[in-house]
């Protein structure tokens, strides 16, 4: 192990160096805290510092604090040499970052035992850091997989779809999708699984697979033995089916909010149903106003036997629907104020002359400006569709 001895008394420093070298360690020396900092910067393999408490220029406690406040990227085990044996001195040393103490004059058997304890801790931390690095790489791969399964922006049967998705961590519990169900009917949805991280993301993956089924007998279609052999389920039926299938267990509580709809690409008629999700916003191009599509329903998986309501609206050419997760409106600025529904509606009301791409970018810019960061506390997701016959 590479060890740094920091001691202003040259004879004491030499004795410690000789003893540690005989034990097989590589030893570096410094006469005060400032010199110790320079040695550490030039020798990143040093993992243990044994420092006298009382030294000129920068004492042992000040050196310990400087190391703890630095950004060296690895942990340095810090042992204080001290003639102080009172409780207050020990408490002060620990509170200011020391890992262990050795009283002067040094007992070399005790020194060896305490060094071995420090080495075990360093080895454990190194092993843990390696495991964390492996986990982070796995999460990065999983995040790439999540990004790949998201539907590409597209125009399907006279309906333009586009979106924005930024998870709060590597993986997000938000999910969305859209697809053609037949020659004139498209489905679209957005959902938000409670919580964050891996469990929520895995659950959202599963839900995405279920909602992308296009065969009869799925939650989306009901099959028959006679032509046309299937019936597209109404949005409220889809939500009821999902609620029956995914009742949350008390120990997990992986329920989710959702907005699910179908649109007739020929007529612009939309039927939409909601389960505790933020209400979609209807951008009316002719009236140049933003209308809230009333929300309702209990989140899916929270309670059995729930029913849901359908809302029907008639889009006009150029009208848009904006579906979003609560991470959009609940993101906070530095003063703790939420972005809020009114601010979002006002923002969208200023984008009628913008393309979908420009509108999506504008909302992102406003949220980043509001929070003062591009990393958010919650997943930020919004899905936009525009009917252009």
C-alpha positions in Angstrom: 0.0 0.0 0.0 1.2 3.5 -0.8 1.3 5.6 2.4 2.1 9.2 3.1 3.7 10.2 6.4 3.2 13.8 7.4 5.3 14.8 10.4 7.3 18.0 11.1 9.7 16.2 13.4 12.3 14.6 11.0 13.4 11.9 13.4 9.8 10.7 14.0 9.1 10.8 10.3 12.2 8.7 9.5 11.4 6.1 12.2 7.8 5.7 10.9 9.1 5.4 7.3 11.6 2.7 8.2 9.0 0.7 10.1 6.4 0.9 7.3 8.9 0.0 4.6 9.9 -3.1 6.5 6.2 -4.1 6.5 6.2 -3.9 2.7 4.6 -0.5 2.1 5.8 2.2 -0.2 6.2 5.3 1.8 6.2 9.0 0.9 7.1 11.8 3.3 6.0 15.4 3.9 6.9 17.9 6.7 3.6 19.8 6.8 0.1 19.9 5.3 1.0 22.1 2.3 3.8 19.7 1.2 1.5 16.8 1.8 -1.1 18.2 -0.6 1.6 18.6 -3.3 2.7 15.0 -2.7 -0.8 13.7 -3.0 -1.4 15.6 -6.2 1.7 14.1 -7.8 1.1 10.5 -6.5 -2.5 9.5 -6.9 -1.7 5.9 -5.8 -1.5 7.1 -2.1 -4.5 5.8 -0.3 -3.5 6.2 3.4 -2.2 9.3 5.1 -0.7 9.2 8.6 -0.4 12.7 9.9 0.7 14.4 13.1 -2.0 16.7 14.5 0.3 19.5 15.6 2.4 21.0 12.8 3.3 24.4 11.5 1.7 26.1 8.5 -1.1 23.6 8.1 -1.8 21.1 10.9 -3.2 17.6 10.6 -6.8 18.5 11.1 -6.6 21.3 8.4 -4.9 18.8 6.1 -7.7 16.3 6.6 -10.3 18.8 5.9 -8.5 19.9 2.7 -8.4 16.3 1.5 -12.1 15.8 2.2 -13.0 18.9 0.3 -10.8 18.1 -2.7 -12.1 16.4 -5.9 -9.4 13.7 -6.2 -11.9 11.1 -7.2 -11.0 8.4 -4.7 -11.0 7.9 -0.9 -8.0 8.6 1.3 -7.9 6.9 4.7 -6.7 9.4 7.2 -5.0 8.5 10.5 -4.1 11.2 13.0 -1.1 11.0 15.3 -1.8 12.8 18.5 -0.8 13.2 22.1 -4.3 14.2 22.8 -6.3 11.4 24.4 -9.3 13.3 25.7 -12.8 12.6 24.3 -13.3 16.1 22.9 -10.2 15.8 20.7 -11.4 12.5 19.3 -14.8 13.9 18.6 -13.3 16.9 16.9 -11.1 14.8 14.8 -13.9 12.5 13.6 -16.2 15.4 12.9 -13.6 17.0 10.7 -12.9 13.9 8.6 -10.4 11.7 10.4 -10.9 7.9 10.1 -8.7 6.7 13.0 -6.2 7.9 15.7 -2.9 6.7 17.1 -1.6 8.1 20.3 2.0 9.2 20.7 4.5 7.7 21.3 3.5 5.3 18.6 3.1 1.6 19.4 4.2 -0.1 16.2 2.1 -3.2 16.8 -1.0 -1.0 17.2 0.1 1.0 14.1 0.2 -2.2 12.1 -3.2 -3.3 13.3 -4.8 0.0 12.5 -3.2 0.1 9.1 -4.5 -3.4 8.3 -8.0 -2.2 9.3 -7.6 0.8 7.0 -6.4 -1.4 4.1 -9.5 -3.6 4.5 -11.8 -0.6 4.4 -10.0 0.8 1.3 -10.3 -2.6 -0.4 -14.0 -2.8 0.4 -14.6 0.7 -1.0 -12.6 -0.1 -4.1 -14.7 -3.2 -4.7 -17.9 -1.3 -4.1 -16.8 1.5 -6.5 -16.0 -1.1 -9.1 -19.5 -2.7 -8.7 -21.1 0.7 -8.9 -19.2 1.4 -12.1 -20.5 -1.9 -13.5 -24.0 -1.1 -12.5 -23.8 2.4 -14.0 -22.6 0.9 -17.3 -25.5 -1.6 -17.2 -27.9 1.3 -16.5 -26.5 3.3 -19.5 -27.1 0.2 -21.7 -30.6 -0.1 -20.3 -31.2 3.6 -21.0 -30.1 3.2 -24.6 -32.5 0.2 -24.9 -35.3 2.4 -23.5 -34.5 5.1 -26.0 -34.6 2.6 -28.8 -38.1 1.3 -28.0 -39.6 4.7 -28.0 -41.6 5.4 -31.2 -39.9 7.5 -33.7 -41.5 10.9 -34.6 -43.7 10.1 -37.6 -46.7 11.0 -39.7 -49.3 8.2 -39.7 -52.5 8.4 -41.7 -52.6 12.3 -41.6 -51.6 12.5 -38.0 -48.2 13.9 -37.0 -46.7 12.5 -33.8 -43.7 14.0 -31.9 -42.4 14.0 -28.4 -39.8 14.9 -25.7 -38.5 12.5 -23.2 -35.9 13.0 -20.5 -35.7 10.7 -17.5 -34.7 12.1 -14.1 -32.0 9.4 -13.9 -30.7 6.8 -16.3 -34.1 5.2 -16.7 -37.5 6.7 -16.5 -40.9 5.4 -15.4 -42.7 7.5 -18.1 -43.7 5.8 -21.4 -45.7 6.7 -24.4 -46.6 5.3 -27.8 -48.8 5.5 -30.9 -49.7 3.1 -33.7 -52.2 2.4 -36.5 -54.9 -0.1 -35.4 -56.6 -0.3 -38.8 -56.9 1.8 -42.0 -58.3 4.8 -40.2 -57.9 4.4 -36.5 -54.8 5.2 -34.5 -54.2 4.7 -30.8 -51.9 6.8 -28.6 -51.1 6.8 -24.9 -48.9 8.3 -22.3 -48.3 6.8 -18.8 -46.3 7.6 -15.7 -45.4 4.7 -13.3 -45.1 5.8 -9.7 -41.6 6.2 -8.4 -38.3 6.3 -10.2 -35.4 4.0 -11.2 -35.2 0.4 -12.3 -38.5 -1.0 -10.9 -40.6 1.8 -12.5 -38.7 1.5 -15.8 -39.0 -2.2 -16.0 -42.8 -1.9 -15.4 -43.1 0.8 -18.0 -41.3 -1.5 -20.5 -43.8 -4.3 -19.8 -46.7 -1.9 -20.3 -45.3 -0.6 -23.5 -45.2 -4.2 -24.9 -48.8 -4.8 -23.9 -50.0 -1.6 -25.4 -48.2 -2.2 -28.7 -50.0 -5.5 -29.3 -51.9 -5.2 -32.5 -53.4 -8.6 -32.7 -57.0 -9.5 -31.7 -57.5 -10.7 -28.2 -55.2 -8.1 -26.7 -56.3 -5.3 -24.3 -56.6 -3.1 -27.4 -58.8 -5.4 -29.6 -61.5 -7.9 -28.9 -61.6 -10.9 -31.3 -64.7 -12.5 -33.0 -65.2 -15.5 -35.2 -67.0 -13.5 -37.9 -65.9 -10.6 -40.1 -64.4 -8.2 -39.3 -63.1 -10.6 -36.7 -62.2 -7.9 -34.2 -63.5 -4.8 -32.4 -61.3 -1.9 -31.3 -61.9 -1.4 -27.6 -62.9 2.0 -26.4 -60.3 3.8 -24.3 -62.3 3.3 -21.0 -62.4 -0.4 -21.7 -58.6 -0.5 -22.2 -58.1 1.3 -18.8 -60.5 -1.1 -17.0 -58.7 -4.1 -18.5 -55.3 -2.7 -17.4 -56.6 -2.0 -13.9 -57.9 -5.5 -13.5 -54.6 -6.9 -14.7 -52.2 -4.8 -12.7 -53.5 -4.5 -9.2 -50.5 -3.2 -7.1 -49.2 -5.3 -4.3 -48.8 -3.4 -1.0 -45.1 -4.1 -0.8 -44.5 -2.8 -4.3 -47.3 -0.2 -5.1 -46.3 0.1 -8.7 -49.4 1.8 -9.9 -49.5 4.3 -12.8 -51.4 7.2 -14.2 -52.4 7.1 -17.9 -54.1 8.9 -20.7 -55.2 6.6 -23.6 -57.0 7.7 -26.7 -57.9 6.7 -30.3 -58.2 9.1 -33.2 -60.0 8.6 -36.5 -57.5 9.8 -39.0 -60.2 10.6 -41.6 -62.5 12.6 -39.5 -60.3 13.9 -36.7 -62.6 12.5 -34.0 -60.8 11.7 -30.8 -62.0 9.5 -27.9 -59.8 9.7 -24.8 -59.9 8.4 -21.3 -57.8 9.2 -18.3 -56.6 7.4 -15.1 -55.3 10.1 -12.7 -53.1 11.5 -15.4 -52.6 15.3 -16.0 -55.3 16.5 -18.3 -54.3 16.7 -22.0 -54.3 20.1 -23.6 -56.2 20.8 -26.8 -54.6 23.5 -29.0 -57.3 24.9 -31.2 -55.6 26.3 -34.3 -58.6 28.4 -35.6 -59.6 29.8 -32.2 -56.0 30.1 -31.2 -56.8 29.0 -27.6 -55.8 26.1 -25.3 -58.5 24.0 -23.8 -58.1 21.5 -21.0 -59.6 18.1 -21.6 -61.1 17.3 -18.2 -59.2 14.8 -16.1 -60.5 12.0 -13.9 -60.2 8.5 -12.9 -58.1 6.7 -10.3 -54.6 5.7 -11.2 -54.4 2.2 -12.6 -53.4 -0.5 -10.1 -54.4 1.5 -7.1 -57.9 0.1 -6.5 -59.8 -2.8 -8.0 -63.2 -2.4 -9.7 -62.7 1.1 -11.0 -64.5 2.5 -14.0 -63.3 5.2 -16.4 -65.0 7.8 -18.6 -64.5 8.6 -22.3 -64.3 12.1 -23.6 -65.0 12.8 -27.3 -63.6 15.9 -29.0 -63.6 16.9 -32.7 -60.3 18.1 -34.0 -60.1 20.7 -36.8 -57.3 20.7 -39.3 -54.1 21.9 -37.6 -55.4 21.2 -34.1 -52.9 19.6 -31.7 -53.2 17.5 -28.5 -50.5 17.9 -25.9 -50.1 15.0 -23.4 -47.6 15.4 -20.6 -46.4 13.9 -17.3 -46.6 15.7 -14.0 -42.9 16.2 -14.1 -43.5 19.1 -16.5 -45.8 21.1 -14.3 -44.3 20.1 -11.0 -40.7 21.0 -11.7 -39.5 23.7 -9.4 -37.3 26.8 -9.7 -34.7 27.7 -7.1 -37.4 29.4 -5.0 -39.4 26.2 -4.8 -42.2 27.4 -7.1 -43.7 24.9 -9.5 -43.9 25.5 -13.2 -47.6 24.9 -13.0 -50.5 24.3 -15.4 -51.3 27.9 -16.1 -47.7 28.7 -17.1 -47.7 25.7 -19.4 -51.0 26.7 -21.1 -49.8 30.2 -21.6 -46.5 28.9 -23.1 -48.4 26.6 -25.5 -50.7 29.4 -26.4 -47.7 31.3 -27.8 -46.7 28.5 -30.2 -49.6 28.4 -32.7 -47.3 29.7 -35.5 -44.6 27.2 -34.6 -44.0 23.8 -36.0 -44.3 20.8 -33.7 -40.5 20.5 -33.5 -40.2 24.2 -32.6 -42.9 23.9 -30.0 -41.3 20.9 -28.4 -37.9 22.7 -28.3 -39.5 25.9 -26.9 -41.1 24.0 -24.0 -37.8 22.3 -23.2 -36.0 25.6 -23.2 -38.6 27.2 -20.9 -38.4 24.3 -18.4 -34.6 24.3 -18.4 -34.7 28.1 -17.9 -37.2 27.7 -15.1 -35.3 25.0 -13.2 -31.9 26.4 -13.9 -30.7 22.9 -14.8 -31.0 20.3 -17.5 -31.2 17.4 -14.9 -34.7 17.2 -13.3 -36.1 15.7 -10.1 -38.8 13.8 -12.0 -39.1 12.4 -15.5 -40.1 15.1 -18.1 -42.2 13.7 -20.9 -44.7 15.2 -23.4 -46.3 13.7 -26.5 -47.8 15.9 -29.2 -50.1 15.0 -32.1 -51.4 17.2 -34.9 -54.2 16.3 -37.3 -53.4 17.5 -40.8 -55.9 16.0 -43.3 
